[in-house]
Amino acid sequence: RSLTMSAMELVKQLGNSTWIGVGFGTAALGHNCHSVVSMALHAGFRKFDTAEADWWYDQKAVGRALHGFYEELEEPVSCQELKYGISTKIPPWKLTSFDDIRNHASKSRMELVGYCPDVLLDDGSVAPYPLDVYFIHAPRCWDGWHPRCKDPPPTLGLRDTWMAMEAVVGLDRSAQRIGLSNIWPNDLLDIIAFVKQRQEVFERNGGVRSAANKDVAPPRMPDAIQIYADPLRPARELRSICEEHGIEFVSYSTLGTQHSMAHGGSNPVLTHPTVIELAEKYSRSVAEVVLSWARQSNMSVIPRSSKKHHIDELARLLTDDSFLTEEDVLAIDRMGGEPESEEL
């Protein structure tokens, strides 16, 4: 197939270049993953987040649910018309080589949206329907993060890894966008500087790759980062970097689940008096209040639930995610206190 359009032109033509906004997360759904994703699809969700890392995720089940929903439609439509936006993540122990990263992205694309019809481009060429964002799940392993991080193989440094990620979009068209997850501010700033340096050289060369660099994609800024953030740990430094550089900030565990997982007991976000008061004020759930705070603070969110009534409740945010006033948002901001250190 002849792919003559640039990655950016492909994104624009697909009409899916907007940020995630409100998506649906699929972590820790276990054997219910297929049925839960199906419920979310029927509730109206079209943007889903998963990952290649086993134990936490079941990417195959997500792909089967998406494919099943697509096949069950009474009238045939394309994935483009459905506005499927499916993101996944490559884990740090798979960052072993340039080719391995590209191959994993291609395999994930096939697993998640490989059944989607090819996209016909304006110039008459066709392109496979791509993933939305392909994330680096973490730049490196650390103790206790995942069982497979106990004895990981040798992997690429983050800069070399990023060049392979650029090829996922710029050469392979396996994804529309690329991003970083569980990233520290200094690592994100280093990648931004690295891309800028290479962009200057690329522009001096007239935006044309030399014959010697035909397998090297054009430099590309991170399109998105995915980070744990909630009202008590709002990741202000990373959000500020993203705002400055036009990077989408995708929050996970926005509802405070990380606190309960780490320390046990009740969820300090959903039981906070400020959140409860606002929920009563607007006759909304505490989850809707917190997620609306995140959306009105320029964060995308990927909440999840395995219960149908909660999924239907979350789906209300697809059309109504901004019911808080500016004063309400500031009140929730104050829950985070002074700017915190960026520990993951």
HUWO-V914639 format. One record per pair of residues at least 12 apart in sequence whose C-alpha atoms are under 8 Angstrom apart, sorted by sequence separation. I is the first residue (numbers start at 1). J is the second residue. D is the distance in whole Angstrom. If there is no record, write none. Layout:
# HUWO-V914639
I_J_D + I_J_D
This chain:
# HUWO-V914639
50_62_8 + 116_128_8 + 117_129_7 + 166_178_7 + 256_268_7 + 116_129_6 + 165_178_7 + 256_269_5 + 90_104_7 + 114_128_8 + 255_269_7 + 256_270_7 + 275_289_7 + 90_105_8 + 114_129_7 + 255_270_7 + 275_290_7 + 24_40_7 + 113_129_7 + 202_218_7 + 270_286_6 + 113_130_7 + 202_219_8 + 270_287_7 + 113_131_7 + 112_131_8 + 139_158_6 + 199_218_8 + 88_108_8 + 199_219_6 + 270_290_8 + 24_45_7 + 109_130_6 + 198_219_6 + 199_220_8 + 230_251_8 + 23_45_7 + 26_48_7 + 109_131_6 + 225_247_7 + 227_249_7 + 229_251_5 + 23_46_7 + 24_47_6 + 25_48_6 + 26_49_6 + 27_50_7 + 196_219_8 + 223_246_8 + 224_247_5 + 225_248_6 + 226_249_6 + 227_250_6 + 228_251_6 + 229_252_6 + 230_253_7 + 231_254_8 + 23_47_5 + 24_48_5 + 25_49_5 + 26_50_6 + 195_219_6 + 223_247_5 + 224_248_4 + 225_249_5 + 226_250_5 + 227_251_5 + 228_252_5 + 229_253_7 + 230_254_4 + 232_256_8 + 22_47_8 + 23_48_5 + 24_49_6 + 25_50_7 + 33_58_7 + 37_62_7 + 41_66_8 + 195_220_6 + 196_221_8 + 222_247_7 + 223_248_6 + 224_249_6 + 225_250_6 + 226_251_6 + 227_252_6 + 228_253_6 + 229_254_6 + 230_255_6 + 231_256_8 + 288_313_8 + 292_317_8 + 296_321_8 + 23_49_7 + 30_56_8 + 86_112_7 + 195_221_6 + 224_250_7 + 226_252_7 + 228_254_7 + 230_256_6 + 288_314_7 + 295_321_7 + 296_322_6 + 20_47_7 + 28_55_8 + 30_57_7 + 34_61_5 + 38_65_6 + 86_113_8 + 295_322_7 + 28_56_5 + 29_57_7 + 30_58_7 + 33_61_6 + 34_62_6 + 37_65_6 + 38_66_7 + 41_69_7 + 296_324_8 + 27_56_6 + 28_57_6 + 33_62_7 + 37_66_8 + 105_134_7 + 162_191_8 + 192_221_6 + 288_317_7 + 292_321_5 + 293_322_8 + 27_57_5 + 34_64_7 + 35_65_7 + 191_221_8 + 192_222_8 + 291_321_8 + 292_322_6 + 26_57_7 + 27_58_8 + 34_65_5 + 38_69_7 + 292_323_7 + 293_324_7 + 26_58_8 + 159_191_7 + 255_287_6 + 292_324_7 + 297_329_8 + 158_191_8 + 288_321_8 + 296_329_8 + 159_194_7 + 255_290_6 + 289_324_8 + 26_62_8 + 46_82_7 + 47_83_8 + 50_86_8 + 51_87_8 + 52_88_7 + 53_89_8 + 254_290_7 + 255_291_7 + 293_329_6 + 46_83_6 + 47_84_6 + 48_85_7 + 49_86_6 + 50_87_6 + 51_88_5 + 52_89_6 + 53_90_7 + 79_116_6 + 232_269_7 + 254_291_7 + 46_84_5 + 47_85_4 + 48_86_5 + 49_87_5 + 50_88_5 + 51_89_5 + 52_90_6 + 53_91_6 + 78_116_7 + 79_117_7 + 231_269_7 + 46_85_6 + 47_86_6 + 48_87_6 + 49_88_6 + 50_89_7 + 51_90_7 + 52_91_7 + 78_117_6 + 80_119_8 + 230_269_8 + 293_332_7 + 46_86_8 + 47_87_8 + 51_91_8 + 254_294_8 + 134_175_6 + 139_180_8 + 133_175_6 + 138_180_7 + 139_181_8 + 180_222_7 + 183_225_8 + 88_131_8 + 130_173_6 + 131_174_6 + 132_175_6 + 133_176_6 + 134_177_6 + 135_178_6 + 136_179_6 + 137_180_7 + 138_181_5 + 139_182_7 + 179_222_5 + 182_225_8 + 251_294_8 + 87_131_6 + 90_134_7 + 92_136_7 + 130_174_5 + 131_175_4 + 132_176_5 + 133_177_5 + 134_178_5 + 135_179_4 + 136_180_5 + 137_181_5 + 138_182_5 + 139_183_7 + 171_215_8 + 178_222_6 + 179_223_6 + 180_224_7 + 181_225_5 + 182_226_7 + 183_227_7 + 67_112_8 + 86_131_5 + 87_132_5 + 88_133_7 + 89_134_6 + 90_135_6 + 91_136_6 + 92_137_6 + 128_173_7 + 129_174_8 + 130_175_5 + 131_176_6 + 132_177_6 + 133_178_5 + 134_179_6 + 135_180_5 + 136_181_6 + 137_182_7 + 138_183_6 + 171_216_8 + 177_222_8 + 178_223_6 + 179_224_5 + 180_225_5 + 181_226_4 + 182_227_5 + 66_112_7 + 67_113_8 + 85_131_7 + 86_132_5 + 87_133_5 + 88_134_5 + 89_135_4 + 90_136_5 + 91_137_5 + 92_138_6 + 127_173_8 + 128_174_8 + 130_176_6 + 131_177_8 + 133_179_7 + 135_181_6 + 171_217_6 + 177_223_6 + 178_224_7 + 179_225_5 + 180_226_6 + 181_227_6 + 182_228_7 + 66_113_8 + 85_132_5 + 86_133_7 + 87_134_6 + 88_135_6 + 89_136_5 + 90_137_5 + 91_138_6 + 92_139_6 + 93_140_8 + 170_217_5 + 177_224_8 + 179_226_8 + 254_301_7 + 63_111_6 + 64_112_8 + 67_115_7 + 87_135_8 + 89_137_5 + 92_140_5 + 93_141_7 + 167_215_8 + 170_218_7 + 251_299_6 + 255_303_8 + 63_112_4 + 80_129_8 + 92_141_6 + 167_216_7 + 249_298_7 + 250_299_6 + 251_300_6 + 252_301_6 + 254_303_7 + 62_112_7 + 63_113_7 + 79_129_8 + 167_217_5 + 249_299_5 + 250_300_5 + 251_301_5 + 252_302_6 + 253_303_7 + 278_328_8 + 60_111_7 + 166_217_6 + 167_218_8 + 248_299_7 + 249_300_6 + 250_301_6 + 251_302_7 + 252_303_7 + 59_111_8 + 60_112_7 + 166_218_7 + 185_237_7 + 189_241_8 + 248_300_7 + 250_302_8 + 59_112_8 + 163_216_8 + 166_219_7 + 185_238_6 + 163_217_7 + 166_220_6 + 184_238_8 + 93_148_7 + 52_108_8 + 93_149_7 + 163_219_7 + 185_241_8 + 96_153_7 + 274_331_7 + 275_332_7 + 96_154_6 + 97_155_7 + 274_332_7 + 93_152_6 + 96_155_4 + 97_156_6 + 231_290_8 + 93_153_6 + 95_155_5 + 96_156_6 + 101_161_8 + 230_290_8 + 94_155_7 + 95_156_6 + 93_155_7 + 98_160_8 + 102_164_7 + 106_168_8 + 92_155_8 + 98_161_7 + 101_164_6 + 102_165_7 + 105_168_7 + 16_80_8 + 97_161_8 + 101_165_7 + 230_294_8 + 15_80_8 + 20_85_8 + 98_163_8 + 99_164_8 + 102_167_7 + 109_174_6 + 14_80_6 + 95_161_7 + 98_164_5 + 102_168_6 + 106_172_8 + 109_175_8 + 16_83_7 + 106_174_6 + 16_85_7 + 105_174_6 + 102_172_8 + 105_175_8 + 51_137_8 + 135_225_8 + 133_224_8 + 234_333_8 + 231_332_6 + 231_333_6 + 234_336_6 + 237_339_8 + 232_335_6 + 233_336_6 + 236_339_7 + 231_335_6 + 232_336_4 + 236_340_8 + 238_342_8 + 14_119_8 + 231_336_6 + 232_337_8 + 235_340_7 + 237_342_7 + 233_340_7 + 235_342_6 + 13_121_7 + 13_122_8 + 10_121_8 + 5_121_8 + 228_344_8 + 5_123_8 + 4_123_8 + 4_125_7 + 3_125_6 + 2_125_6 + 3_126_7 + 1_125_7 + 2_126_7 + 3_127_7 + 1_126_7 + 1_127_8 + 185_342_7 + 184_342_7 + 17_176_8 + 184_343_8 + 184_344_8 + 7_169_6 + 182_344_7 + 7_170_6 + 6_170_7 + 11_176_6 + 7_173_7 + 10_176_8 + 8_176_8 + 7_176_7 + 19_248_7 + 20_250_8 + 49_302_7 + 48_302_8 + 43_311_7 + 36_305_8 + 39_308_7 + 43_312_6 + 36_306_6 + 45_315_7 + 36_307_8 + 40_311_6 + 44_315_6 + 39_311_8 + 40_312_8 + 43_315_6 + 45_318_8 + 21_295_7 + 32_306_8 + 44_318_8 + 40_315_8 + 23_300_8 + 24_301_8 + 25_302_5 + 27_304_8 + 29_306_7 + 21_299_7 + 22_300_6 + 23_301_6 + 24_302_5 + 25_303_5 + 26_304_6 + 21_300_4 + 22_301_5 + 23_302_5 + 24_303_5 + 25_304_5 + 20_300_6 + 21_301_6 + 22_302_6 + 23_303_7 + 24_304_6 + 19_300_7 + 20_301_8 + 22_303_8 + 22_317_7 + 22_318_6
